[in-house]
Amino acid sequence: MSDDLTSNRPGSRSTPPLAHGDSFASGMTLLLAMVVAQRAIGFLCNVWLCRVLTPDELGQWNLAFNLMVLGAPFLILGLSGSFGDMSNIIASAVNSPSISDAPWPSRWH
């Protein structure tokens, strides 16, 4: 009964079983395993898509997927939040009678 980790006796040292050892090394090992598993699943999905889709459909899929992968950092960085401000500037520039009346600085034209 002395090996009971859930005892609430004063002075007893109870440590969860997963806290033993180096937690950084175990975390990095888990991270590496997850990355390898993710890459393997992605590779198998691509092989399956190559077998199922026609060359034209595969090209369309690759184009759409790559645009999505390249567009994700812009969404994460919050650049989409600045489009509202820029749309007001562009709208007032389009509605201005001449380019010199545009709202952007003179060095831009």
OpenMM code with the backbone's topology and positions (N, CA, C; nanometers):
from openmm import Vec3, app, unit

residues = "MET SER ASP ASP LEU THR SER ASN ARG PRO GLY SER ARG SER THR PRO PRO LEU ALA HIS GLY ASP SER PHE ALA SER GLY MET THR LEU LEU LEU ALA MET VAL VAL ALA GLN ARG ALA ILE GLY PHE LEU CYS ASN VAL TRP LEU CYS ARG VAL LEU THR PRO ASP GLU LEU GLY GLN TRP ASN LEU ALA PHE ASN LEU MET VAL LEU GLY ALA PRO PHE LEU ILE LEU GLY LEU SER GLY SER PHE GLY ASP MET SER ASN ILE ILE ALA SER ALA VAL ASN SER PRO SER ILE SER ASP ALA PRO TRP PRO SER ARG TRP HIS".split()
positions = [
    Vec3(0.0814, -0.1183, 0.0000),
    Vec3(0.0000, 0.0000, 0.0000),
    Vec3(0.0863, 0.1254, 0.0000),
    Vec3(0.2188, 0.1109, 0.0217),
    Vec3(0.3074, 0.2267, 0.0241),
    Vec3(0.3314, 0.2820, -0.1164),
    Vec3(0.2990, 0.2051, -0.2203),
    Vec3(0.3182, 0.2514, -0.3581),
    Vec3(0.1957, 0.3243, -0.4118),
    Vec3(0.0984, 0.3473, -0.3263),
    Vec3(-0.0243, 0.4132, -0.3707),
    Vec3(0.0051, 0.5599, -0.4008),
    Vec3(-0.0137, 0.6024, -0.5255),
    Vec3(0.0170, 0.7394, -0.5656),
    Vec3(-0.0955, 0.8359, -0.5342),
    Vec3(-0.2090, 0.7844, -0.4979),
    Vec3(-0.3238, 0.8713, -0.4715),
    Vec3(-0.3459, 0.8940, -0.3233),
    Vec3(-0.2542, 0.8540, -0.2387),
    Vec3(-0.2738, 0.8717, -0.0948),
    Vec3(-0.2594, 1.0191, -0.0595),
    Vec3(-0.3406, 1.0635, 0.0334),
    Vec3(-0.3413, 1.2027, 0.0755),
    Vec3(-0.2776, 1.2205, 0.2121),
    Vec3(-0.1870, 1.1323, 0.2473),
    Vec3(-0.1205, 1.1436, 0.3762),
    Vec3(-0.0264, 1.2628, 0.3755),
    Vec3(-0.0165, 1.3352, 0.4860),
    Vec3(0.0777, 1.4469, 0.4925),
    Vec3(0.2209, 1.3967, 0.4801),
    Vec3(0.2995, 1.4677, 0.4044),
    Vec3(0.4391, 1.4310, 0.3869),
    Vec3(0.4631, 1.3269, 0.2791),
    Vec3(0.3580, 1.2697, 0.2223),
    Vec3(0.3788, 1.1700, 0.1173),
    Vec3(0.4024, 1.2419, -0.0145),
    Vec3(0.4902, 1.1877, -0.0955),
    Vec3(0.5213, 1.2449, -0.2253),
    Vec3(0.4453, 1.1676, -0.3308),
    Vec3(0.3465, 1.2322, -0.3869),
    Vec3(0.2711, 1.1648, -0.4915),
    Vec3(0.2990, 1.2365, -0.6228),
    Vec3(0.3530, 1.1640, -0.7157),
    Vec3(0.3805, 1.2190, -0.8486),
    Vec3(0.3070, 1.1342, -0.9496),
    Vec3(0.2437, 1.1980, -1.0449),
    Vec3(0.1760, 1.1198, -1.1478),
    Vec3(0.2762, 1.0383, -1.2277),
    Vec3(0.2345, 0.9246, -1.2796),
    Vec3(0.3292, 0.8373, -1.3490),
    Vec3(0.3908, 0.9006, -1.4734),
    Vec3(0.3206, 0.9931, -1.5395),
    Vec3(0.3760, 1.0523, -1.6611),
    Vec3(0.4762, 1.1630, -1.6326),
    Vec3(0.4884, 1.2078, -1.5091),
    Vec3(0.5796, 1.3162, -1.4760),
    Vec3(0.7216, 1.2662, -1.4499),
    Vec3(0.7434, 1.1370, -1.4485),
    Vec3(0.8773, 1.0845, -1.4238),
    Vec3(0.9634, 1.1043, -1.5469),
    Vec3(1.0891, 1.1352, -1.5263),
    Vec3(1.1815, 1.1500, -1.6387),
    Vec3(1.1780, 1.2900, -1.6951),
    Vec3(1.2390, 1.3042, -1.8083),
    Vec3(1.2522, 1.4336, -1.8722),
    Vec3(1.1276, 1.4622, -1.9557),
    Vec3(1.0481, 1.5582, -1.9151),
    Vec3(0.9237, 1.5861, -1.9863),
    Vec3(0.9502, 1.6550, -2.1199),
    Vec3(1.0601, 1.7314, -2.1318),
    Vec3(1.0931, 1.7957, -2.2588),
    Vec3(1.1264, 1.6911, -2.3643),
    Vec3(1.2046, 1.5924, -2.3272),
    Vec3(1.2415, 1.4869, -2.4216),
    Vec3(1.1197, 1.4057, -2.4628),
    Vec3(1.0318, 1.3776, -2.3679),
    Vec3(0.9120, 1.3017, -2.4037),
    Vec3(0.8183, 1.3857, -2.4908),
    Vec3(0.8112, 1.5156, -2.4646),
    Vec3(0.7299, 1.6035, -2.5482),
    Vec3(0.7839, 1.6137, -2.6894),
    Vec3(0.9146, 1.6237, -2.7029),
    Vec3(0.9753, 1.6307, -2.8356),
    Vec3(0.9597, 1.4989, -2.9105),
    Vec3(0.9676, 1.3892, -2.8389),
    Vec3(0.9466, 1.2591, -2.9020),
    Vec3(0.8036, 1.2465, -2.9528),
    Vec3(0.7087, 1.2904, -2.8724),
    Vec3(0.5690, 1.2877, -2.9138),
    Vec3(0.5465, 1.3802, -3.0339),
    Vec3(0.6077, 1.4972, -3.0323),
    Vec3(0.5954, 1.5910, -3.1441),
    Vec3(0.6533, 1.5322, -3.2720),
    Vec3(0.7694, 1.4704, -3.2620),
    Vec3(0.8309, 1.4068, -3.3787),
    Vec3(0.7438, 1.2947, -3.4325),
    Vec3(0.6873, 1.2149, -3.3435),
    Vec3(0.5999, 1.1057, -3.3868),
    Vec3(0.4756, 1.1593, -3.4561),
    Vec3(0.4187, 1.2671, -3.4053),
    Vec3(0.2998, 1.3253, -3.4669),
    Vec3(0.3311, 1.3850, -3.6040),
    Vec3(0.4470, 1.4478, -3.6189),
    Vec3(0.4855, 1.5049, -3.7481),
    Vec3(0.5068, 1.3941, -3.8506),
    Vec3(0.5734, 1.2868, -3.8107),
    Vec3(0.5960, 1.1741, -3.9017),
    Vec3(0.4625, 1.1116, -3.9419),
    Vec3(0.3717, 1.0957, -3.8455),
    Vec3(0.2401, 1.0390, -3.8765),
    Vec3(0.1621, 1.1310, -3.9704),
    Vec3(0.1693, 1.2610, -3.9481),
    Vec3(0.0987, 1.3559, -4.0347),
    Vec3(0.1535, 1.3503, -4.1768),
    Vec3(0.2844, 1.3449, -4.1920),
    Vec3(0.3452, 1.3377, -4.3262),
    Vec3(0.3103, 1.2057, -4.3949),
    Vec3(0.3072, 1.0986, -4.3201),
    Vec3(0.2734, 0.9688, -4.3794),
    Vec3(0.1282, 0.9674, -4.4265),
    Vec3(0.0386, 1.0232, -4.3474),
    Vec3(-0.1021, 1.0295, -4.3875),
    Vec3(-0.1179, 1.1174, -4.5109),
    Vec3(-0.0474, 1.2306, -4.5151),
    Vec3(-0.0526, 1.3177, -4.6317),
    Vec3(0.0004, 1.2498, -4.7569),
    Vec3(0.1082, 1.1738, -4.7434),
    Vec3(0.1645, 1.1013, -4.8573),
    Vec3(0.0650, 0.9971, -4.9081),
    Vec3(0.0047, 0.9222, -4.8165),
    Vec3(-0.0924, 0.8205, -4.8575),
    Vec3(-0.2159, 0.8827, -4.9225),
    Vec3(-0.2593, 0.9984, -4.8732),
    Vec3(-0.3726, 1.0673, -4.9359),
    Vec3(-0.3373, 1.1120, -5.0772),
    Vec3(-0.2148, 1.1614, -5.0967),
    Vec3(-0.1733, 1.2034, -5.2306),
    Vec3(-0.1637, 1.0851, -5.3263),
    Vec3(-0.1146, 0.9729, -5.2782),
    Vec3(-0.1095, 0.8534, -5.3634),
    Vec3(-0.2507, 0.8107, -5.4006),
    Vec3(-0.3418, 0.8136, -5.3062),
    Vec3(-0.4810, 0.7769, -5.3338),
    Vec3(-0.5447, 0.8728, -5.4337),
    Vec3(-0.5194, 1.0038, -5.4167),
    Vec3(-0.5750, 1.1015, -5.5101),
    Vec3(-0.5189, 1.0825, -5.6510),
    Vec3(-0.3923, 1.0471, -5.6613),
    Vec3(-0.3326, 1.0228, -5.7934),
    Vec3(-0.3978, 0.9029, -5.8618),
    Vec3(-0.4397, 0.8046, -5.7858),
    Vec3(-0.5042, 0.6875, -5.8450),
    Vec3(-0.6498, 0.7146, -5.8818),
    Vec3(-0.7182, 0.7992, -5.8046),
    Vec3(-0.8615, 0.8184, -5.8222),
    Vec3(-0.8938, 0.9275, -5.9255),
    Vec3(-0.8196, 1.0379, -5.9235),
    Vec3(-0.8531, 1.1517, -6.0085),
    Vec3(-0.7871, 1.1412, -6.1454),
    Vec3(-0.8512, 1.2038, -6.2433),
    Vec3(-0.7903, 1.2147, -6.3760),
    Vec3(-0.6810, 1.3207, -6.3694),
    Vec3(-0.5925, 1.3263, -6.4689),
    Vec3(-0.4861, 1.4275, -6.4651),
    Vec3(-0.5385, 1.5718, -6.4563),
    Vec3(-0.6474, 1.6024, -6.5265),
    Vec3(-0.7037, 1.7378, -6.5186),
    Vec3(-0.7587, 1.7668, -6.3790),
    Vec3(-0.8308, 1.6717, -6.3216),
    Vec3(-0.8854, 1.6902, -6.1873),
    Vec3(-0.7736, 1.6997, -6.0835),
    Vec3(-0.6684, 1.6209, -6.1041),
    Vec3(-0.5552, 1.6250, -6.0110),
    Vec3(-0.4857, 1.7603, -6.0173),
    Vec3(-0.4732, 1.8160, -6.1382),
    Vec3(-0.4147, 1.9492, -6.1512),
    Vec3(-0.4990, 2.0552, -6.0832),
    Vec3(-0.6314, 2.0462, -6.0977),
    Vec3(-0.7200, 2.1412, -6.0313),
    Vec3(-0.7110, 2.1273, -5.8795),
    Vec3(-0.7042, 2.0023, -5.8315),
    Vec3(-0.6926, 1.9792, -5.6886),
    Vec3(-0.5610, 2.0361, -5.6353),
    Vec3(-0.4509, 2.0123, -5.7056),
    Vec3(-0.3211, 2.0634, -5.6601),
    Vec3(-0.3188, 2.2153, -5.6594),
    Vec3(-0.3768, 2.2785, -5.7604),
    Vec3(-0.3818, 2.4238, -5.7642),
    Vec3(-0.4626, 2.4783, -5.6471),
    Vec3(-0.5803, 2.4223, -5.6235),
    Vec3(-0.6645, 2.4689, -5.5132),
    Vec3(-0.5976, 2.4437, -5.3778),
    Vec3(-0.5376, 2.3282, -5.3613),
    Vec3(-0.4727, 2.2952, -5.2342),
    Vec3(-0.3538, 2.3866, -5.2082),
    Vec3(-0.2722, 2.4112, -5.3110),
    Vec3(-0.1552, 2.4976, -5.2930),
    Vec3(-0.1957, 2.6418, -5.2666),
    Vec3(-0.3014, 2.6897, -5.3297),
    Vec3(-0.3500, 2.8240, -5.2982),
    Vec3(-0.3992, 2.8324, -5.1542),
    Vec3(-0.4634, 2.7259, -5.1075),
    Vec3(-0.5097, 2.7239, -4.9695),
    Vec3(-0.3910, 2.7224, -4.8728),
    Vec3(-0.2886, 2.6445, -4.9044),
    Vec3(-0.1714, 2.6366, -4.8168),
    Vec3(-0.0970, 2.7698, -4.8157),
    Vec3(-0.0870, 2.8355, -4.9312),
    Vec3(-0.0183, 2.9637, -4.9360),
    Vec3(-0.1021, 3.0757, -4.8757),
    Vec3(-0.2332, 3.0641, -4.8778),
    Vec3(-0.3197, 3.1670, -4.8219),
    Vec3(-0.3365, 3.1592, -4.6721),
    Vec3(-0.3102, 3.0451, -4.6133),
    Vec3(-0.3290, 3.0278, -4.4692),
    Vec3(-0.2428, 3.1223, -4.3857),
    Vec3(-0.1158, 3.1431, -4.4181),
    Vec3(-0.0372, 3.2373, -4.3368),
    Vec3(-0.0931, 3.3793, -4.3380),
    Vec3(-0.1518, 3.4218, -4.4495),
    Vec3(-0.2102, 3.5554, -4.4535),
    Vec3(-0.3286, 3.5663, -4.3581),
    Vec3(-0.4073, 3.4623, -4.3485),
    Vec3(-0.5194, 3.4644, -4.2555),
    Vec3(-0.4719, 3.4614, -4.1117),
    Vec3(-0.3683, 3.3847, -4.0870),
    Vec3(-0.3170, 3.3738, -3.9506),
    Vec3(-0.2514, 3.5041, -3.9068),
    Vec3(-0.1817, 3.5708, -3.9981),
    Vec3(-0.1150, 3.6960, -3.9636),
    Vec3(-0.2124, 3.8127, -3.9490),
    Vec3(-0.3372, 3.7921, -3.9848),
    Vec3(-0.4372, 3.8963, -3.9662),
    Vec3(-0.4398, 3.9998, -4.0763),
    Vec3(-0.3857, 3.9674, -4.1907),
    Vec3(-0.3873, 4.0629, -4.3006),
    Vec3(-0.5285, 4.0872, -4.3522),
    Vec3(-0.6169, 3.9918, -4.3310),
    Vec3(-0.7551, 4.0110, -4.3747),
    Vec3(-0.8228, 4.1219, -4.2954),
    Vec3(-0.7764, 4.1487, -4.1758),
    Vec3(-0.8334, 4.2575, -4.0970),
    Vec3(-0.8010, 4.3942, -4.1519),
    Vec3(-0.6946, 4.4061, -4.2272),
    Vec3(-0.6578, 4.5355, -4.2843),
    Vec3(-0.7307, 4.5630, -4.4152),
    Vec3(-0.7997, 4.4659, -4.4713),
    Vec3(-0.8692, 4.4878, -4.5979),
    Vec3(-0.9838, 4.5877, -4.5834),
    Vec3(-1.0464, 4.5938, -4.4666),
    Vec3(-1.1530, 4.6902, -4.4454),
    Vec3(-1.1024, 4.8330, -4.4552),
    Vec3(-0.9888, 4.8611, -4.3932),
    Vec3(-0.9308, 4.9947, -4.4016),
    Vec3(-0.8875, 5.0268, -4.5438),
    Vec3(-0.8244, 4.9301, -4.6091),
    Vec3(-0.7767, 4.9535, -4.7450),
    Vec3(-0.8924, 4.9706, -4.8426),
    Vec3(-1.0036, 4.9014, -4.8200),
    Vec3(-1.1163, 4.9141, -4.9119),
    Vec3(-1.1752, 5.0547, -4.9070),
    Vec3(-1.1758, 5.1187, -4.7897),
    Vec3(-1.2230, 5.2571, -4.7806),
    Vec3(-1.1311, 5.3513, -4.8569),
    Vec3(-1.0012, 5.3307, -4.8471),
    Vec3(-0.9050, 5.4155, -4.9184),
    Vec3(-0.9197, 5.3966, -5.0682),
    Vec3(-0.9326, 5.2705, -5.1104),
    Vec3(-0.9448, 5.2428, -5.2535),
    Vec3(-1.0766, 5.2962, -5.3074),
    Vec3(-1.1851, 5.2819, -5.2313),
    Vec3(-1.3147, 5.3327, -5.2764),
    Vec3(-1.3132, 5.4840, -5.2909),
    Vec3(-1.2507, 5.5547, -5.1975),
    Vec3(-1.2442, 5.7002, -5.2105),
    Vec3(-1.1523, 5.7412, -5.3244),
    Vec3(-1.0505, 5.6591, -5.3553),
    Vec3(-0.9619, 5.6891, -5.4678),
    Vec3(-1.0348, 5.6683, -5.5992),
    Vec3(-1.1184, 5.5667, -5.6057),
    Vec3(-1.1924, 5.5394, -5.7285),
    Vec3(-1.2951, 5.6491, -5.7528),
    Vec3(-1.3558, 5.6999, -5.6470),
    Vec3(-1.4583, 5.8028, -5.6598),
    Vec3(-1.4007, 5.9432, -5.6745),
    Vec3(-1.2694, 5.9618, -5.6564),
    Vec3(-1.2111, 6.0950, -5.6702),
    Vec3(-1.1992, 6.1321, -5.8177),
    Vec3(-1.2172, 6.2611, -5.8497),
    Vec3(-1.2175, 6.3012, -5.9909),
    Vec3(-1.0818, 6.2898, -6.0590),
    Vec3(-0.9730, 6.3062, -5.9873),
    Vec3(-0.8413, 6.2936, -6.0512),
    Vec3(-0.7471, 6.2189, -5.9586),
    Vec3(-0.6360, 6.1744, -6.0148),
    Vec3(-0.5394, 6.0959, -5.9362),
    Vec3(-0.4733, 6.1830, -5.8297),
    Vec3(-0.4653, 6.3128, -5.8527),
    Vec3(-0.4015, 6.4000, -5.7537),
    Vec3(-0.4897, 6.4184, -5.6305),
    Vec3(-0.6196, 6.3919, -5.6436),
    Vec3(-0.7099, 6.4023, -5.5291),
    Vec3(-0.7193, 6.2721, -5.4504),
    Vec3(-0.6438, 6.1720, -5.4905),
    Vec3(-0.6510, 6.0412, -5.4258),
    Vec3(-0.6020, 6.0502, -5.2819),
    Vec3(-0.6521, 5.9660, -5.1911),
    Vec3(-0.6190, 5.9765, -5.0486),
    Vec3(-0.4814, 5.9223, -5.0113),
    Vec3(-0.4113, 5.8579, -5.1018),
    Vec3(-0.2803, 5.8051, -5.0645),
    Vec3(-0.1739, 5.9116, -5.0826),
    Vec3(-0.0575, 5.8915, -5.0235),
    Vec3(0.0491, 5.9927, -5.0320),
    Vec3(0.0945, 6.0147, -5.1755),
    Vec3(0.1513, 6.1337, -5.2009),
    Vec3(0.1909, 6.1706, -5.3365),
    Vec3(0.3044, 6.0840, -5.3881),
    Vec3(0.3834, 6.0250, -5.3000),
    Vec3(0.4949, 5.9410, -5.3469),
    Vec3(0.4453, 5.8119, -5.4125),
    Vec3(0.3163, 5.7780, -5.3974),
    Vec3(0.2620, 5.6550, -5.4546),
    Vec3(0.2198, 5.6716, -5.5992),
    Vec3(0.2079, 5.7932, -5.6495),
    Vec3(0.1661, 5.8086, -5.7901),
    Vec3(0.2636, 5.8862, -5.8688),
] * unit.nanometer
topology = app.Topology()
chain = topology.addChain("A")
for resn in residues:
    res = topology.addResidue(resn, chain)
    for name in ("N", "CA", "C"):
        topology.addAtom(name, app.Element.getBySymbol(name[0]), res)
